[in-house]
Amino acid sequence: MKSNSNQTYDVADMIQILAIRSSVENLVIDDESLAYLGDICQRASLRHAVQLLSPSSIVAKIKEHDKICKEDIEEVSALYLDAKSSARLLQEHQEKYIA
């Protein structure tokens, strides 16, 4: 893991951070889901992936899953846009907003 905050993390580092964060929050998550969150980190950001953990846990509990699975993350990910996607969406539909 890199210590300088100006450097980027590689996917393995981000997955490790997500695993640690999950553990700290007492969330049970499978390896496939961590890998999927790693993909989200690459597309969006580590911050966005971390922010998906808690709502994914809630969805998992509602669906009576014993751990967070990829399906739970996909459902939550469809509801929450990362900053880049949100900005792109606003840009694409700017004519629909009051100037």
FIKOLZA-1660 file (N, C-alpha, C; in steps of 0.1 Angstrom, whole numbers, plus 5000, padded with zeros to 4 digits):
% residues 99
   i   px   py   pz ch aa at
   1 5008 4988 5000  A  M  N
   1 5000 5000 5000  A  M CA
   1 5009 5012 5000  A  M  C
   2 5005 5022 4993  A  K  N
   2 5013 5034 4992  A  K CA
   2 5009 5044 5003  A  K  C
   3 5019 5051 5008  A  S  N
   3 5016 5060 5019  A  S CA
   3 5014 5075 5015  A  S  C
   4 5018 5079 5003  A  N  N
   4 5016 5092 4998  A  N CA
   4 5002 5094 4993  A  N  C
   5 4994 5103 4998  A  S  N
   5 4980 5104 4994  A  S CA
   5 4979 5109 4980  A  S  C
   6 4990 5114 4974  A  N  N
   6 4989 5119 4960  A  N CA
   6 4991 5108 4950  A  N  C
   7 4995 5096 4955  A  Q  N
   7 4996 5085 4946  A  Q CA
   7 4983 5077 4946  A  Q  C
   8 4981 5070 4935  A  T  N
   8 4969 5062 4934  A  T CA
   8 4972 5047 4939  A  T  C
   9 4961 5041 4943  A  Y  N
   9 4962 5027 4948  A  Y CA
   9 4960 5018 4936  A  Y  C
  10 4966 5006 4936  A  D  N
  10 4962 4996 4926  A  D CA
  10 4950 4989 4931  A  D  C
  11 4944 4981 4922  A  V  N
  11 4932 4974 4926  A  V CA
  11 4933 4965 4938  A  V  C
  12 4945 4958 4939  A  A  N
  12 4947 4949 4951  A  A CA
  12 4947 4957 4964  A  A  C
  13 4953 4969 4963  A  D  N
  13 4953 4978 4975  A  D CA
  13 4939 4982 4979  A  D  C
  14 4931 4986 4968  A  M  N
  14 4918 4991 4971  A  M CA
  14 4909 4979 4977  A  M  C
  15 4910 4968 4971  A  I  N
  15 4903 4956 4976  A  I CA
  15 4907 4953 4991  A  I  C
  16 4919 4955 4994  A  Q  N
  16 4924 4953 5008  A  Q CA
  16 4918 4963 5017  A  Q  C
  17 4917 4976 5012  A  I  N
  17 4911 4987 5020  A  I CA
  17 4897 4984 5022  A  I  C
  18 4890 4979 5012  A  L  N
  18 4876 4976 5013  A  L CA
  18 4873 4964 5023  A  L  C
  19 4882 4954 5023  A  A  N
  19 4881 4943 5032  A  A CA
  19 4883 4948 5046  A  A  C
  20 4893 4956 5048  A  I  N
  20 4895 4961 5062  A  I CA
  20 4883 4970 5066  A  I  C
  21 4878 4978 5058  A  R  N
  21 4867 4986 5061  A  R CA
  21 4854 4978 5065  A  R  C
  22 4852 4967 5057  A  S  N
  22 4841 4958 5059  A  S CA
  22 4843 4952 5073  A  S  C
  23 4855 4947 5076  A  S  N
  23 4858 4941 5089  A  S CA
  23 4855 4951 5100  A  S  C
  24 4860 4963 5099  A  V  N
  24 4858 4973 5109  A  V CA
  24 4843 4976 5112  A  V  C
  25 4835 4975 5101  A  E  N
  25 4821 4978 5102  A  E CA
  25 4813 4965 5105  A  E  C
  26 4820 4954 5108  A  N  N
  26 4814 4941 5111  A  N CA
  26 4805 4936 5099  A  N  C
  27 4809 4939 5087  A  L  N
  27 4802 4934 5075  A  L CA
  27 4808 4922 5070  A  L  C
  28 4800 4912 5066  A  V  N
  28 4805 4900 5060  A  V CA
  28 4803 4901 5045  A  V  C
  29 4814 4900 5037  A  I  N
  29 4813 4902 5023  A  I CA
  29 4821 4891 5016  A  I  C
  30 4817 4886 5005  A  D  N
  30 4824 4875 4998  A  D CA
  30 4835 4881 4989  A  D  C
  31 4844 4872 4985  A  D  N
  31 4855 4877 4976  A  D CA
  31 4850 4882 4963  A  D  C
  32 4840 4876 4957  A  E  N
  32 4835 4881 4944  A  E CA
  32 4830 4895 4946  A  E  C
  33 4823 4898 4957  A  S  N
  33 4818 4911 4959  A  S CA
  33 4829 4921 4961  A  S  C
  34 4840 4917 4968  A  L  N
  34 4851 4926 4970  A  L CA
  34 4858 4929 4956  A  L  C
  35 4859 4919 4948  A  A  N
  35 4864 4921 4935  A  A CA
  35 4856 4930 4926  A  A  C
  36 4843 4929 4928  A  Y  N
  36 4833 4938 4921  A  Y CA
  36 4835 4952 4926  A  Y  C
  37 4836 4954 4939  A  L  N
  37 4838 4967 4944  A  L CA
  37 4852 4973 4939  A  L  C
  38 4862 4964 4937  A  G  N
  38 4874 4968 4931  A  G CA
  38 4872 4974 4917  A  G  C
  39 4864 4967 4910  A  D  N
  39 4860 4972 4896  A  D CA
  39 4854 4986 4897  A  D  C
  40 4845 4987 4907  A  I  N
  40 4838 5000 4909  A  I CA
  40 4849 5011 4912  A  I  C
  41 4858 5007 4920  A  C  N
  41 4869 5017 4924  A  C CA
  41 4876 5022 4911  A  C  C
  42 4879 5013 4902  A  Q  N
  42 4885 5017 4890  A  Q CA
  42 4877 5026 4881  A  Q  C
  43 4864 5023 4881  A  R  N
  43 4855 5031 4872  A  R CA
  43 4851 5044 4879  A  R  C
  44 4850 5044 4892  A  A  N
  44 4845 5056 4899  A  A CA
  44 4856 5061 4909  A  A  C
  45 4855 5056 4921  A  S  N
  45 4865 5059 4931  A  S CA
  45 4864 5050 4943  A  S  C
  46 4875 5049 4950  A  L  N
  46 4875 5041 4963  A  L CA
  46 4864 5047 4972  A  L  C
  47 4863 5060 4973  A  R  N
  47 4853 5066 4982  A  R CA
  47 4839 5061 4979  A  R  C
  48 4836 5061 4966  A  H  N
  48 4823 5056 4962  A  H CA
  48 4820 5042 4965  A  H  C
  49 4830 5033 4963  A  A  N
  49 4829 5019 4966  A  A CA
  49 4827 5017 4981  A  A  C
  50 4835 5025 4989  A  V  N
  50 4833 5024 5004  A  V CA
  50 4819 5028 5008  A  V  C
  51 4814 5039 5002  A  Q  N
  51 4800 5044 5005  A  Q CA
  51 4789 5034 5001  A  Q  C
  52 4792 5024 4992  A  L  N
  52 4782 5014 4989  A  L CA
  52 4781 5003 4999  A  L  C
  53 4791 5002 5007  A  L  N
  53 4792 4990 5017  A  L CA
  53 4779 4990 5026  A  L  C
  54 4777 5001 5033  A  S  N
  54 4766 5001 5043  A  S CA
  54 4752 4999 5036  A  S  C
  55 4748 5006 5026  A  P  N
  55 4735 5003 5020  A  P CA
  55 4735 4989 5014  A  P  C
  56 4746 4983 5009  A  S  N
  56 4746 4970 5004  A  S CA
  56 4744 4960 5015  A  S  C
  57 4749 4963 5027  A  S  N
  57 4746 4955 5039  A  S CA
  57 4732 4955 5043  A  S  C
  58 4725 4966 5042  A  I  N
  58 4711 4967 5045  A  I CA
  58 4703 4959 5035  A  I  C
  59 4706 4960 5022  A  V  N
  59 4699 4952 5012  A  V CA
  59 4701 4937 5014  A  V  C
  60 4714 4933 5018  A  A  N
  60 4716 4919 5021  A  A CA
  60 4708 4914 5032  A  A  C
  61 4706 4922 5043  A  K  N
  61 4698 4918 5054  A  K CA
  61 4684 4917 5050  A  K  C
  62 4679 4926 5042  A  I  N
  62 4665 4926 5038  A  I CA
  62 4662 4913 5030  A  I  C
  63 4672 4910 5022  A  K  N
  63 4670 4898 5013  A  K CA
  63 4674 4885 5021  A  K  C
  64 4677 4886 5033  A  E  N
  64 4681 4875 5042  A  E CA
  64 4693 4868 5037  A  E  C
  65 4703 4875 5032  A  H  N
  65 4716 4869 5028  A  H CA
  65 4725 4869 5040  A  H  C
  66 4733 4859 5041  A  D  N
  66 4742 4859 5053  A  D CA
  66 4754 4867 5051  A  D  C
  67 4756 4872 5039  A  K  N
  67 4767 4881 5036  A  K CA
  67 4764 4890 5024  A  K  C
  68 4771 4901 5023  A  I  N
  68 4769 4909 5011  A  I CA
  68 4774 4902 4999  A  I  C
  69 4765 4901 4989  A  C  N
  69 4769 4895 4976  A  C CA
  69 4769 4905 4965  A  C  C
  70 4774 4901 4954  A  K  N
  70 4775 4910 4942  A  K CA
  70 4761 4915 4938  A  K  C
  71 4751 4907 4939  A  E  N
  71 4738 4911 4936  A  E CA
  71 4733 4923 4944  A  E  C
  72 4737 4923 4957  A  D  N
  72 4733 4934 4966  A  D CA
  72 4740 4947 4962  A  D  C
  73 4753 4946 4959  A  I  N
  73 4760 4957 4955  A  I CA
  73 4755 4963 4942  A  I  C
  74 4752 4954 4932  A  E  N
  74 4746 4959 4919  A  E CA
  74 4733 4967 4922  A  E  C
  75 4725 4962 4930  A  E  N
  75 4712 4968 4933  A  E CA
  75 4715 4982 4939  A  E  C
  76 4724 4983 4948  A  V  N
  76 4727 4996 4955  A  V CA
  76 4734 5005 4945  A  V  C
  77 4743 5000 4937  A  S  N
  77 4750 5008 4928  A  S CA
  77 4741 5014 4917  A  S  C
  78 4730 5008 4914  A  A  N
  78 4720 5013 4905  A  A CA
  78 4713 5025 4911  A  A  C
  79 4713 5026 4924  A  L  N
  79 4706 5037 4930  A  L CA
  79 4714 5049 4933  A  L  C
  80 4727 5047 4935  A  Y  N
  80 4737 5057 4939  A  Y CA
  80 4747 5060 4928  A  Y  C
  81 4747 5072 4923  A  L  N
  81 4757 5075 4913  A  L CA
  81 4770 5081 4920  A  L  C
  82 4781 5078 4914  A  D  N
  82 4793 5084 4919  A  D CA
  82 4794 5098 4913  A  D  C
  83 4803 5106 4918  A  A  N
  83 4804 5120 4914  A  A CA
  83 4806 5122 4899  A  A  C
  84 4815 5114 4893  A  K  N
  84 4817 5115 4879  A  K CA
  84 4805 5113 4871  A  K  C
  85 4798 5102 4874  A  S  N
  85 4786 5098 4867  A  S CA
  85 4775 5109 4868  A  S  C
  86 4774 5114 4880  A  S  N
  86 4764 5124 4883  A  S CA
  86 4767 5137 4875  A  S  C
  87 4779 5141 4875  A  A  N
  87 4783 5153 4867  A  A CA
  87 4781 5151 4852  A  A  C
  88 4784 5139 4847  A  R  N
  88 4782 5136 4833  A  R CA
  88 4767 5136 4830  A  R  C
  89 4759 5131 4839  A  L  N
  89 4744 5131 4837  A  L CA
  89 4739 5145 4836  A  L  C
  90 4743 5153 4846  A  L  N
  90 4739 5167 4846  A  L CA
  90 4743 5174 4833  A  L  C
  91 4755 5172 4828  A  Q  N
  91 4760 5178 4816  A  Q CA
  91 4752 5174 4804  A  Q  C
  92 4749 5161 4803  A  E  N
  92 4741 5156 4792  A  E CA
  92 4727 5161 4792  A  E  C
  93 4721 5165 4803  A  H  N
  93 4707 5169 4804  A  H CA
  93 4706 5183 4809  A  H  C
  94 4716 5191 4807  A  Q  N
  94 4716 5205 4812  A  Q CA
  94 4705 5214 4807  A  Q  C
  95 4700 5211 4795  A  E  N
  95 4689 5219 4789  A  E CA
  95 4676 5217 4797  A  E  C
  96 4675 5207 4805  A  K  N
  96 4663 5204 4812  A  K CA
  96 4663 5211 4826  A  K  C
  97 4674 5218 4829  A  Y  N
  97 4675 5225 4842  A  Y CA
  97 4674 5240 4840  A  Y  C
  98 4670 5246 4851  A  I  N
  98 4668 5261 4850  A  I CA
  98 4683 5267 4851  A  I  C
  99 4685 5277 4842  A  A  N
  99 4698 5283 4842  A  A CA
  99 4699 5294 4851  A  A  C
% end
